[in-house]
């Protein structure tokens, strides 16, 4: 079973940056694909960004050109670099990874952007 842990969240002013990390442990094999999602208070969880096994990336329109998803295969870690943050980016951010056909989720990390 793959254990997923997100970190790097916090409080930042609008216009600032944060880098989220998604580390895997346990019986870990190479991450096939991964994605970041977020859930704001009172809203449904939404997909933010994804990276494929071939390192192709895709982004939600709301974060395109501001967020960058990347991966370090040696560390089995996925990152989300978030720049030019806006108050509407405030949410709990979750990472999901697919390894050996199993999709595993972390518990989330809180990102709060103040205006």
N, C-alpha and C positions, 0 to 999 in steps of 0.2 A: 504494500500500500504506500502510495506517495503522500507525504506530508508537506503541505504548502503553507508558507508563512510570509505574509506581507509586512513590510516595514518602510519607514521613511515619511510617513504622514506627519502632519503637524499644522500649526497655525502660521499663515503667511499673509502679508499684505497684498492687495491687488497689484498686479504687475510683477510679482515675485515668481520665484521658481522653487520647485521641489523635485526630488528624484525618488521614486518609489522602487523598492526592490521586492522581488518575489523569489524566495529561496525554497528549494525542495530538499527533502531529506527522507530518510527511511529507505525502503527498498526502491531506490531511484535508478531509473534508466534514463536514457537521453530523452529530453523533452522533444516531442514531435512538433506540436504547435502550442501556442499560448495566447491568452487574451487578457485584457484588463476590462473591468466593468465598474460601474459606480451606481450608487443608490443614494439619492438625496432624500431628505425628510419628506414624507408624504408622497413620494413618487416611486414608480416602479424602477427596478434595476435596469440599467441600459448598458449596452456594449459600447466600449470606448475605442479600443484599438486591438489589433490582432497581428500575430506574426506566425508565418507558416514554417514548415520544416525546411523549406528552401530560402528562408529569411525574407520572403515577401511580406510587406506590411500593408495594413489598411487601417483607416481611421474614420471615426464618426465625423460628420461635417462640422460639428460644434467644436472639435478639438484639432482638426486638421491644420497643419502649419504651426501649431503651438506645442503639441505633444509628440514625443518620439518613443516608440517601443523598440527595444533591442534585447539581445540575449547574449549570455556568455555560456557557451556549451561546456566549457571546462568546469565551470562552477554550477552548472544546472540552475542558473539564475536568469530571471527575466527582469527587465527594468522598464520604467516609464518615466521619461524625463518630461516634466511639465513646466513650460515657460509661459510668460505673459498670463499668469493666472487671473481669473475673474471670480467675483463672488459667486456666480452661478456654477462654478466648478466645485463648490462645497458639497461634499458627499463622503460616504464610506466607499473606498476603492477596494475592489476584490480582484484577485488574480485567479485565473483558471488555467490549468495545464493539461495537455493530453500526452500521456506516456503509455506505450503499449496498449493503446486503444481505450484507456481509462481516463475519464475527465475528472480531475480533482480540483477542489476549491479551497481557498484559504478563508480565514475568519475576517479579513478586511482590515484596512487601516484608515483612520479618519483624516480627511483633508478639509481644513477650514480656511477660507479666503476672506479676509476682512476688507471692507471698502474704505 
